Amino acid sequence: MTNQTSYTEDNIKSLDWKEHIRTRPGMYIGKLGDGSSADDGIYILIKEVIDNAIDEYVMGAGKVIEVTVKNDTVTIRDYGRGIPLGKVVDVVSKMNTGGKYDSRAFKKSVGLNGVGTKAVNALSSSFKVQSFRDEKTVEVSFECGNLTEQLPIQSSIARKGTKVSFIPDHEIFKSYKYRHEYVVKMLKNYVYLNTGLTILFNGEKYFSEQGLKDLLDEKITENARLYPIIHLLGDDIEVAITHSKAQYSEEYHSFVNGQNTTQGGTHQVAFREAIVNTIRNYFGKAYDASDIRKSIVAAISIKVVEPIFESQTKTKLGSTEMGDDLPTVRTYINDFLKTKLDNYLHKNPETAEKIHKKILAAEKERKELSGIRKLAKESAKKSNLHNKKLRDCRAHLTDMKSDLRLESSLFITEGDSASGSITKSRDVNTQAVFSLKGKPLNAYGLTKKIVYENEEFNLLQAALNIEEGIEDLRYNNIIIATDADVDGMHIRLLLITFFLQFFPELIKEGHLYILETPLFRVRNKKETIYCYSETEKQEAIIKLNGKNEITRFKGLGEISPDEFKHFIGKSIRLEPVMLDKEVEIEQLLEFYMGKNTPDRQEFIVNNLKIELDVIET
């Protein structure tokens, strides 16, 4: 007889607002993470507070926002209208309370559900908010959402506005660290989308005069552009467009009401469609959509009345309407480009000619590759990808919400022993494993043809589902998991070269990581400490009073599945692969993967020795 769990009145529980947020944080801020990814929860906390300050700016109040991140403490000061003094506690601690339900005050706001700052409050060990208004001020303090202090209304000569300071709760976020690069990227997007706004981050000033044109200036250097950036403005819409000289796939940066919709949505779909329609009409020929959009780098920002997003983290737009009595998103964007982009091309025939030549070159390459691509797909099926090379996760076998898919990861491993250990110890719901066979080919200078002809590249591309671009990328995190030795580092470099050569947007959009695994295990009968550096090893030896056993891990295959659970679970250490905005990809690949120049030899001698010293210790 099967045991059945009892189901009585005692099983029915009601959680108050803060308990629900703390119990189910993913519903409010997406994944928690440790700060190694730009969409980790600690950055969403900053975004939720800044969104309120941005809404004040949009309503014409406050041209400066000050942001400070020092260790774990975040402080954000705006100079907007300030929260009404009698409602400060309610605004940050009562669900479904806020000014954004009144569309007269916040017509096209980023946040409309009154949850944002409540989530920050509930998920912070310390949360303080101070409002300055009408030459008076109120300050209140919370701990984990619980009100701890409410000072009486006092006189103040400070400028009106709101100041919020918080520390993310270590019980929720465990081991985390703010990476200033991610904060800066977020703040830059805010100023690009709000020309005239100044944001001060730890004293550094960020400001934009040309909006999305400045954004594309940041994303693609002048030498890498096929033609000057096309910058078009309209009512509630702004776009910037160019094509890359070398990039193969499409790259989009889309926004709704100032929110970076990293997963796209109805507006991005409409934008891609409208570009194709406009170009076809201009040239009077039904060119293939993929040929028109190949190598495009573009940005779009629209403003929608009361937008509907597909999740609380607002990364994908679901709205099909611009607002009551307004056209659909699709019609609005298509009509805008049909007029504005077509006019631009007629006034700038040299740009139109460059686009035309790009389309013809893409068409020629596509036709040359068509047979190879077909054979490659058949080969991938025959090789039984999902049994031999890829151990998939359940995230793609069920209709999981987009927020949960943010957790999905693919480990790219070397050798059967390493992939076997990770496969046995992984979280089968969100973590997949792809096993490499030997060292990958050096892809520098090769054409897209090699991606289909090389079995490893073809199968990896199929596993990631990126043949047509990264819009349908199967895994949010791509993690290179190789040994911490010379061979392992070489494999890392070859994989990074592959992604830079053919899919640079994976790196630009923060999807590629290096898995950090311990070099040493120091333990005694009572405690085991895993060490990721020589310094950590010495500290562990001291902590265990010298009565210990030290193991040096020479490769991932030496780490047992039981131990691997510690390294790819909640305490996983990931090092994001980032691009320096001032370095062109072509120059980067030429230096590291091109001919063996004296400059590179000198660089290797001066830098690789440091790594080898650590490895050989």
C-alpha positions as CSV (number, residue, x, y, z in Angstrom):
1,M,0.0,0.0,0.0
2,T,1.4,3.4,-0.9
3,N,2.0,5.9,1.9
4,Q,0.0,9.1,1.4
5,T,0.9,12.5,2.9
6,S,-1.9,14.0,5.0
7,Y,-3.6,17.1,3.6
8,T,-5.4,19.1,6.3
9,E,-6.1,22.7,7.4
10,D,-2.6,22.8,8.9
11,N,-1.2,22.5,5.3
12,I,-2.9,25.7,4.3
13,K,-0.6,28.7,5.0
14,S,-0.9,32.4,4.3
15,L,2.4,34.3,3.9
16,D,2.6,38.0,4.4
17,W,4.2,40.1,1.7
18,K,7.9,39.9,2.8
19,E,7.7,36.2,3.7
20,H,6.4,35.4,0.2
21,I,9.1,37.4,-1.5
22,R,11.8,35.8,0.7
23,T,10.4,32.4,0.2
24,R,10.0,32.8,-3.6
25,P,12.6,35.4,-4.6
26,G,12.8,34.1,-8.1
27,M,9.3,35.2,-8.8
28,Y,10.3,38.8,-8.2
29,I,13.9,39.2,-9.3
30,G,14.7,36.1,-11.5
31,K,17.7,34.0,-10.6
32,L,19.8,34.8,-7.5
33,G,23.3,34.2,-8.7
34,D,26.6,35.4,-7.2
35,G,27.1,38.6,-9.3
36,S,29.0,36.9,-12.1
37,S,26.1,37.4,-14.5
38,A,24.5,40.7,-15.5
39,D,21.1,39.3,-14.8
40,D,21.8,38.1,-11.3
41,G,19.5,39.2,-8.6
42,I,21.8,41.7,-6.9
43,Y,21.7,43.8,-10.1
44,I,18.0,43.5,-10.4
45,L,17.7,45.1,-6.9
46,I,19.7,48.1,-8.1
47,K,17.6,48.3,-11.2
48,E,14.3,48.3,-9.3
49,V,15.3,51.3,-7.3
50,I,16.8,53.2,-10.2
51,D,13.7,52.5,-12.3
52,N,11.7,54.7,-9.8
53,A,14.3,57.5,-10.2
54,I,14.1,57.2,-14.0
55,D,10.3,57.5,-13.9
56,E,10.7,60.7,-11.9
57,Y,13.1,62.0,-14.6
58,V,10.7,61.0,-17.4
59,M,8.0,63.0,-15.6
60,G,10.3,66.1,-15.7
61,A,11.6,65.9,-12.1
62,G,15.3,65.5,-11.3
63,K,18.1,65.5,-13.9
64,V,20.7,63.8,-11.8
65,I,20.9,60.4,-10.1
66,E,23.7,59.4,-7.8
67,V,24.6,55.7,-7.4
68,T,27.2,54.4,-5.0
69,V,28.2,50.8,-4.6
70,K,30.8,50.2,-1.9
71,N,31.4,46.6,-0.8
72,D,27.9,45.3,-0.2
73,T,26.1,48.6,0.3
74,V,24.2,50.3,-2.5
75,T,23.0,53.9,-2.2
76,I,20.8,55.6,-4.8
77,R,19.8,59.3,-4.5
78,D,17.5,61.0,-6.9
79,Y,16.3,64.6,-7.1
80,G,12.7,63.9,-8.2
81,R,9.6,64.9,-6.4
82,G,10.2,62.8,-3.3
83,I,7.8,60.2,-1.9
84,P,4.8,61.9,-0.1
85,L,6.0,61.9,3.5
86,G,3.0,60.3,5.0
87,K,3.3,57.3,2.6
88,V,7.0,56.4,2.7
89,V,6.4,53.2,4.8
90,D,3.5,52.1,2.7
91,V,5.3,52.6,-0.6
92,V,8.2,50.3,0.3
93,S,6.4,47.8,2.4
94,K,2.7,47.4,1.3
95,M,2.0,45.3,-1.8
96,N,-0.1,46.9,-4.5
97,T,0.7,50.4,-3.2
98,G,2.3,53.1,-5.3
99,G,1.8,56.1,-7.6
100,K,2.1,54.1,-10.8
101,Y,-1.4,52.9,-10.8
102,D,-2.5,56.4,-11.6
103,S,-1.7,56.7,-15.3
104,R,-2.0,60.5,-15.1
105,A,1.2,60.6,-13.0
106,F,3.1,57.8,-14.7
107,K,1.8,57.4,-18.3
108,K,4.7,55.3,-19.7
109,S,6.4,54.0,-16.6
110,V,9.0,51.2,-16.3
111,G,7.2,49.5,-13.4
112,L,3.5,49.4,-13.0
113,N,2.7,46.7,-10.4
114,G,4.0,48.4,-7.2
115,V,6.4,45.5,-6.4
116,G,9.9,46.7,-7.1
117,T,11.1,48.4,-4.0
118,K,9.1,46.0,-1.8
119,A,11.2,43.2,-3.2
120,V,14.4,45.1,-2.5
121,N,13.3,45.8,1.0
122,A,12.3,42.2,1.7
123,L,15.5,40.8,0.3
124,S,17.9,43.2,2.1
125,S,19.4,42.7,5.6
126,S,19.4,46.5,5.8
127,F,17.1,48.8,3.9
128,K,16.7,52.6,4.5
129,V,14.7,55.1,2.6
130,Q,14.6,58.9,3.1
131,S,12.3,61.3,1.3
132,F,12.9,65.0,1.0
133,R,9.9,67.1,0.1
134,D,8.5,70.6,0.9
135,E,11.6,71.4,3.1
136,K,10.9,68.4,5.3
137,T,12.2,64.9,5.5
138,V,11.2,61.4,6.7
139,E,13.6,58.4,7.2
140,V,12.6,54.8,7.8
141,S,14.7,51.7,8.3
142,F,13.9,48.0,7.8
143,E,15.6,44.6,8.2
144,C,14.5,41.8,6.0
145,G,11.3,43.7,5.3
146,N,10.6,44.4,9.0
147,L,10.2,48.0,10.1
148,T,12.8,48.8,12.7
149,E,12.8,52.5,12.9
150,Q,10.6,55.4,11.8
151,L,11.9,58.9,12.5
152,P,9.4,61.7,12.8
153,I,9.0,64.3,10.1
154,Q,11.8,66.9,10.5
155,S,12.7,70.1,8.8
156,S,15.3,69.9,6.0
157,I,17.2,72.2,3.7
158,A,18.2,69.3,1.4
159,R,17.0,69.2,-2.2
160,K,13.8,67.3,-2.8
161,G,14.1,63.7,-3.9
162,T,14.5,60.2,-2.5
163,K,17.5,58.4,-1.0
164,V,17.6,54.6,-0.8
165,S,20.4,52.5,0.8
166,F,20.4,48.7,1.1
167,I,22.5,45.7,1.7
168,P,21.4,42.4,-0.1
169,D,20.7,39.7,2.5
170,H,23.5,37.2,2.6
171,E,21.0,34.5,3.8
172,I,19.3,34.9,0.4
173,F,22.2,35.7,-1.9
174,K,24.9,33.7,0.0
175,S,28.3,34.5,-1.5
176,Y,28.0,37.4,-3.9
177,K,30.1,40.3,-5.3
178,Y,29.1,43.3,-7.3
179,R,31.0,43.6,-10.6
180,H,31.2,47.3,-11.4
181,E,31.3,46.4,-15.2
182,Y,27.7,45.2,-15.0
183,V,26.6,48.2,-13.0
184,V,28.2,50.6,-15.5
185,K,26.6,48.8,-18.4
186,M,23.2,49.2,-16.8
187,L,23.7,52.9,-16.0
188,K,25.0,53.6,-19.6
189,N,21.8,52.1,-21.0
190,Y,19.8,54.4,-18.7
191,V,21.5,57.5,-20.0
192,Y,21.3,56.4,-23.7
193,L,17.6,56.1,-23.3
194,N,17.2,59.3,-21.4
195,T,19.2,62.0,-23.1
196,G,19.9,64.9,-20.8
197,L,20.0,62.7,-17.7
198,T,23.3,62.6,-15.7
199,I,24.1,59.5,-13.6
200,L,27.0,59.7,-11.2
201,F,28.4,56.2,-10.3
202,N,31.0,56.3,-7.5
203,G,31.9,59.8,-8.7
204,E,32.2,58.9,-12.4
205,K,29.8,60.8,-14.7
206,Y,27.7,59.2,-17.4
207,F,25.7,61.3,-19.9
208,S,24.4,60.9,-23.5
209,E,23.5,63.5,-26.1
210,Q,22.6,61.2,-29.0
211,G,20.8,58.3,-27.4
212,L,20.9,55.0,-29.2
213,K,23.5,56.3,-31.6
214,D,25.8,56.6,-28.6
215,L,24.9,53.1,-27.6
216,L,25.9,51.7,-31.0
217,D,29.1,53.8,-30.9
218,E,29.8,51.8,-27.7
219,K,29.0,48.4,-29.2
220,I,30.7,48.6,-32.6
221,T,33.8,50.6,-33.4
222,E,33.9,53.0,-36.4
223,N,36.4,50.8,-38.3
224,A,34.1,47.7,-37.8
225,R,31.0,49.4,-39.3
226,L,30.0,48.9,-42.9
227,Y,28.5,52.4,-43.0
228,P,27.8,55.3,-40.6
229,I,25.1,54.6,-38.0
230,I,21.6,55.4,-39.2
231,H,19.8,57.2,-36.3
232,L,16.1,57.7,-36.6
233,L,13.7,59.4,-34.1
234,G,10.0,59.6,-33.8
235,D,7.2,59.9,-31.3
236,D,7.7,57.1,-28.7
237,I,10.3,55.4,-30.9
238,E,14.0,55.6,-31.6
239,V,16.2,53.3,-33.7
240,A,19.9,53.0,-34.6
241,I,21.1,50.7,-37.3
242,T,24.4,49.6,-39.0
243,H,26.0,46.5,-40.4
244,S,29.2,44.9,-39.2
245,K,32.0,44.3,-41.8
246,A,32.9,40.9,-40.3
247,Q,30.2,39.7,-37.9
248,Y,28.0,36.9,-39.2
249,S,24.9,37.0,-37.1
250,E,22.4,39.6,-36.0
251,E,22.8,41.7,-32.9
252,Y,19.9,43.6,-31.3
253,H,19.6,45.9,-28.2
254,S,15.9,46.5,-27.5
255,F,14.2,48.6,-24.9
256,V,10.6,49.3,-23.7
257,N,9.9,52.3,-21.5
258,G,13.6,52.3,-20.6
259,Q,13.7,48.7,-19.7
260,N,16.4,46.6,-21.5
261,T,14.4,43.7,-22.9
262,T,17.3,41.2,-23.2
263,Q,15.0,38.5,-24.4
264,G,13.3,40.6,-27.0
265,G,9.6,40.4,-27.4
266,T,6.9,41.7,-29.8
267,H,8.7,44.9,-30.5
268,Q,11.9,43.2,-31.5
269,V,10.1,40.7,-33.7
270,A,8.3,43.6,-35.4
271,F,11.5,45.6,-35.8
272,R,13.3,42.7,-37.6
273,E,10.3,42.2,-39.8
274,A,10.0,45.9,-40.6
275,I,13.7,46.2,-41.6
276,V,13.2,43.4,-44.1
277,N,10.0,44.9,-45.6
278,T,11.5,48.3,-45.9
279,I,14.7,47.1,-47.6
280,R,12.7,44.8,-50.0
281,N,10.5,47.7,-51.0
282,Y,13.4,50.1,-51.5
283,F,15.3,47.8,-53.8
284,G,12.1,46.3,-55.4
285,K,13.3,42.8,-54.9
286,A,12.2,40.0,-52.4
287,Y,15.6,39.3,-51.0
288,D,15.8,36.6,-48.3
289,A,15.3,38.0,-44.8
290,S,18.4,36.3,-43.5
291,D,20.5,38.0,-46.3
292,I,19.1,41.4,-45.4
293,R,19.7,41.0,-41.6
294,K,23.0,39.2,-41.7
295,S,25.6,41.1,-39.8
296,I,23.2,43.8,-38.6
297,V,23.8,45.6,-35.4
298,A,20.8,47.6,-34.3
299,A,19.0,49.1,-31.3
300,I,15.3,50.0,-30.8
301,S,13.5,51.8,-28.0
302,I,9.7,52.2,-27.8
303,K,7.4,53.6,-25.2
304,V,4.2,51.8,-24.6
305,V,1.2,52.7,-22.3
306,E,1.1,50.2,-19.5
307,P,3.3,47.6,-21.1
308,I,2.8,43.9,-20.4
309,F,5.9,41.9,-19.8
310,E,6.2,38.1,-19.7
311,S,7.8,38.1,-16.3
312,Q,8.5,40.3,-13.2
313,T,12.0,40.9,-14.4
314,K,10.6,42.5,-17.5
315,T,13.1,41.0,-20.0
316,K,10.6,40.2,-22.7
317,L,7.7,42.3,-24.0
318,G,4.4,40.6,-24.4
319,S,2.2,43.6,-25.4
320,T,0.8,43.7,-28.9
321,E,-0.7,47.2,-28.5
322,M,0.9,50.6,-28.1
323,G,-2.0,51.7,-25.9
324,D,-5.7,52.4,-26.0
325,D,-6.8,53.9,-29.4
326,L,-3.3,53.4,-30.7
327,P,-2.0,51.1,-33.5
328,T,-0.5,47.7,-32.7
329,V,3.2,47.5,-31.9
330,R,3.8,45.7,-35.2
331,T,2.0,48.3,-37.3
332,Y,3.5,51.3,-35.5
333,I,7.1,50.1,-36.0
334,N,6.5,49.0,-39.5
335,D,5.0,52.3,-40.5
336,F,7.8,54.2,-38.8
337,L,10.6,52.4,-40.7
338,K,8.7,52.3,-43.9
339,T,8.8,56.1,-43.9
340,K,11.9,57.1,-42.0
341,L,14.4,54.4,-43.1
342,D,13.2,54.6,-46.7
343,N,13.6,58.4,-46.7
344,Y,17.1,58.0,-45.2
345,L,18.2,55.5,-47.9
346,H,17.0,57.8,-50.7
347,K,18.9,60.7,-49.2
348,N,22.0,58.6,-48.6
349,P,22.5,56.5,-51.7
350,E,26.1,55.6,-50.8
351,T,24.8,53.8,-47.6
352,A,22.1,52.1,-49.6
353,E,24.6,50.8,-52.1
354,K,26.8,49.4,-49.3
355,I,23.7,47.6,-47.9
356,H,22.9,46.3,-51.3
357,K,26.4,44.8,-51.8
358,K,26.2,43.3,-48.3
359,I,22.9,41.6,-49.2
360,L,24.3,40.2,-52.5
361,A,27.4,38.9,-50.7
362,A,25.3,37.2,-48.1
363,E,23.0,35.7,-50.7
364,K,26.0,34.2,-52.6
365,E,27.5,32.8,-49.4
366,R,24.1,31.3,-48.3
367,K,23.6,29.6,-51.6
368,E,27.2,28.2,-51.5
369,L,26.6,26.9,-48.0
370,S,23.1,25.5,-48.5
371,G,24.2,22.1,-49.5
372,I,26.8,21.9,-46.8
373,R,24.3,23.0,-44.2
374,K,21.9,20.4,-45.2
375,L,24.5,17.7,-45.0
376,A,25.7,19.1,-41.6
377,K,22.2,18.9,-40.1
378,E,21.8,15.3,-41.3
379,S,25.2,14.5,-39.9
380,A,24.2,16.0,-36.5
381,K,21.1,13.7,-36.5
382,K,23.1,10.6,-37.5
383,S,25.7,11.3,-34.8
384,N,22.9,11.0,-32.2
385,L,23.9,14.3,-30.7
386,H,21.6,14.1,-27.7
387,N,23.0,10.8,-26.6
388,K,26.7,10.9,-27.5
389,K,27.8,14.5,-27.2
390,L,25.0,16.3,-25.3
391,R,23.4,15.4,-22.0
392,D,20.6,17.9,-22.0
393,C,18.7,19.3,-19.0
394,R,15.0,19.2,-18.3
395,A,14.5,23.0,-18.7
396,H,14.0,22.4,-22.5
397,L,11.8,19.4,-22.2
398,T,9.1,21.3,-20.3
399,D,7.2,24.6,-20.7
400,M,9.2,26.4,-18.1
401,K,8.8,30.1,-17.5
402,S,11.4,32.4,-19.0
403,D,12.7,33.4,-15.6
404,L,13.5,29.8,-14.8
405,R,15.3,29.4,-18.1
406,L,17.7,32.1,-17.0
407,E,19.2,29.3,-14.8
408,S,19.9,27.0,-17.7
409,S,23.6,26.3,-18.3
410,L,25.7,24.2,-20.7
411,F,29.1,22.9,-19.5
412,I,31.5,22.4,-22.4
413,T,34.0,19.8,-21.1
414,E,37.1,18.1,-22.4
415,G,37.4,14.3,-22.2
416,D,35.0,11.5,-21.0
417,S,36.2,11.5,-17.3
418,A,35.5,15.2,-16.7
419,S,32.2,15.2,-18.6
420,G,31.2,12.0,-16.7
421,S,31.9,13.6,-13.3
422,I,29.9,16.7,-14.1
423,T,27.1,14.7,-15.6
424,K,26.7,12.6,-12.5
425,S,26.8,15.6,-10.1
426,R,24.9,18.3,-12.1
427,D,21.4,19.6,-11.5
428,V,19.5,17.7,-14.3
429,N,16.8,20.4,-14.3
430,T,19.0,23.3,-15.4
431,Q,22.5,22.0,-16.2
432,A,23.5,20.3,-19.5
433,V,26.9,18.9,-20.5
434,F,28.6,18.9,-23.9
435,S,31.6,16.7,-24.3
436,L,34.5,17.8,-26.6
437,K,36.6,15.2,-28.4
438,G,40.2,16.5,-28.4
439,K,41.2,20.1,-29.0
440,P,39.0,22.3,-31.2
441,L,40.3,23.7,-34.4
442,N,41.7,27.2,-34.4
443,A,38.9,29.1,-36.1
444,Y,40.7,32.4,-36.6
445,G,40.4,33.6,-40.2
446,L,38.1,30.8,-41.3
447,T,34.7,31.3,-43.0
448,K,31.4,30.1,-41.7
449,K,31.8,27.1,-44.0
450,I,34.1,25.5,-41.4
451,V,31.3,25.5,-38.8
452,Y,29.4,23.0,-40.8
453,E,32.3,21.0,-42.1
454,N,34.0,20.5,-38.7
455,E,32.1,17.9,-36.7
456,E,32.8,19.5,-33.2
457,F,31.8,23.0,-34.3
458,N,28.7,21.7,-36.1
459,L,27.5,19.7,-33.1
460,L,28.2,22.5,-30.7
461,Q,26.3,24.9,-32.8
462,A,23.4,22.5,-33.0
463,A,23.5,21.9,-29.2
464,L,23.3,25.7,-28.6
465,N,20.7,26.2,-31.4
466,I,22.5,29.3,-32.7
467,E,22.7,28.6,-36.4
468,E,20.1,31.4,-37.1
469,G,21.4,33.7,-34.4
470,I,21.2,33.8,-30.6
471,E,17.5,34.7,-30.3
472,D,16.6,31.1,-29.7
473,L,19.8,30.3,-27.6
474,R,19.0,27.1,-25.6
475,Y,21.1,28.0,-22.6
476,N,21.5,31.3,-20.9
477,N,25.0,30.4,-19.5
478,I,27.6,28.7,-21.7
479,I,30.4,27.5,-19.3
480,I,33.8,26.4,-20.5
481,A,34.9,23.7,-18.1
482,T,38.5,22.7,-18.8
483,D,41.5,21.7,-16.7
484,A,43.6,24.4,-15.1
485,D,46.7,23.4,-17.0
486,V,48.4,24.5,-20.2
487,D,46.3,22.2,-22.4
488,G,43.1,23.2,-20.6
489,M,43.9,26.9,-21.1
490,H,44.7,26.3,-24.8
491,I,41.3,24.6,-25.2
492,R,39.6,27.6,-23.5
493,L,41.4,30.0,-25.9
494,L,40.3,27.9,-29.0
495,L,36.7,27.9,-27.8
496,I,36.7,31.6,-27.2
497,T,38.2,32.1,-30.6
498,F,35.4,30.1,-32.1
499,F,32.7,32.2,-30.4
500,L,34.5,35.5,-31.2
501,Q,34.9,34.5,-34.9
502,F,31.3,33.4,-35.5
503,F,29.1,34.3,-32.6
504,P,30.6,37.4,-30.9
505,E,27.2,38.5,-29.6
506,L,27.2,35.5,-27.2
507,I,30.2,37.2,-25.4
508,K,28.9,40.8,-25.9
509,E,25.6,39.8,-24.2
510,G,27.3,38.1,-21.3
511,H,26.5,34.4,-22.0
512,L,30.1,33.0,-21.9
513,Y,31.9,32.0,-18.7
514,I,34.9,30.1,-17.4
515,L,34.3,27.5,-14.7
516,E,36.6,28.0,-11.8
517,T,37.5,24.7,-10.1
518,P,39.7,24.2,-7.1
519,L,43.4,23.6,-7.5
520,F,43.8,22.1,-4.0
521,R,41.9,20.2,-1.3
522,V,43.1,20.8,2.3
523,R,41.4,18.6,4.9
524,N,41.7,17.0,8.3
525,K,39.3,14.6,10.1
526,K,36.8,17.3,10.8
527,E,36.9,19.7,7.9
528,T,37.6,20.0,4.2
529,I,38.5,23.2,2.5
530,Y,38.7,23.6,-1.3
531,C,41.2,26.2,-2.5
532,Y,41.3,28.0,-5.8
533,S,44.8,29.6,-5.4
534,E,48.1,29.2,-3.6
535,T,47.0,32.0,-1.2
536,E,43.8,30.2,-0.3
537,K,45.8,27.0,0.2
538,Q,48.1,28.7,2.7
539,E,45.2,30.2,4.5
540,A,43.5,26.8,4.8
541,I,46.7,25.2,6.2
542,I,46.8,27.9,8.9
543,K,43.1,27.5,9.7
544,L,43.5,23.7,10.1
545,N,46.6,24.2,12.3
546,G,48.9,22.4,9.9
547,K,47.4,19.0,10.8
548,N,46.0,18.3,7.4
549,E,46.3,16.4,4.1
550,I,46.8,18.4,0.9
551,T,45.7,17.1,-2.5
552,R,46.6,18.9,-5.8
553,F,43.9,18.4,-8.5
554,K,45.7,18.0,-11.8
555,G,42.5,17.7,-13.9
556,L,38.7,17.8,-13.6
557,G,38.6,14.0,-14.1
558,E,40.3,13.6,-10.7
559,I,37.5,15.3,-8.9
560,S,34.8,12.8,-7.9
561,P,31.1,13.5,-8.7
562,D,30.3,13.9,-5.0
563,E,33.0,16.6,-4.8
564,F,31.9,18.2,-8.0
565,K,28.5,19.0,-6.5
566,H,30.2,21.6,-4.4
567,F,31.7,23.4,-7.4
568,I,28.7,23.5,-9.8
569,G,25.9,24.0,-7.2
570,K,25.0,27.1,-5.2
571,S,28.6,27.9,-4.6
572,I,29.7,27.7,-8.2
573,R,32.4,30.2,-9.2
574,L,32.1,31.6,-12.7
575,E,34.5,34.1,-14.4
576,P,32.6,36.0,-17.2
577,V,34.4,36.4,-20.5
578,M,34.2,40.1,-21.3
579,L,35.2,42.2,-24.3
580,D,37.1,45.5,-23.9
581,K,35.0,48.0,-25.8
582,E,38.1,49.7,-27.2
583,V,39.5,46.5,-28.8
584,E,38.2,45.3,-32.1
585,I,37.5,41.6,-32.4
586,E,39.6,41.3,-35.5
587,Q,42.6,42.9,-33.8
588,L,42.1,40.7,-30.7
589,L,42.0,37.5,-32.7
590,E,45.0,38.5,-34.9
591,F,47.1,39.2,-31.8
592,Y,46.3,36.0,-29.9
593,M,45.5,33.5,-32.7
594,G,47.3,34.9,-35.8
595,K,50.9,34.5,-36.8
596,N,53.4,34.2,-34.1
597,T,54.5,37.8,-33.9
598,P,57.3,39.1,-31.6
599,D,54.8,41.2,-29.7
600,R,52.7,38.1,-28.9
601,Q,55.8,36.1,-27.9
602,E,56.8,38.8,-25.5
603,F,53.3,38.9,-24.0
604,I,53.3,35.2,-23.5
605,V,56.7,35.2,-21.8
606,N,55.6,38.0,-19.5
607,N,52.1,36.7,-18.6
608,L,51.9,33.0,-19.1
609,K,54.7,32.4,-16.6
610,I,52.5,33.7,-13.8
611,E,49.8,31.2,-14.6
612,L,52.4,28.3,-14.9
613,D,53.9,29.3,-11.5
614,V,50.4,28.8,-9.9
615,I,49.7,25.6,-11.8
616,E,53.0,24.0,-10.9
617,T,53.1,24.9,-7.2
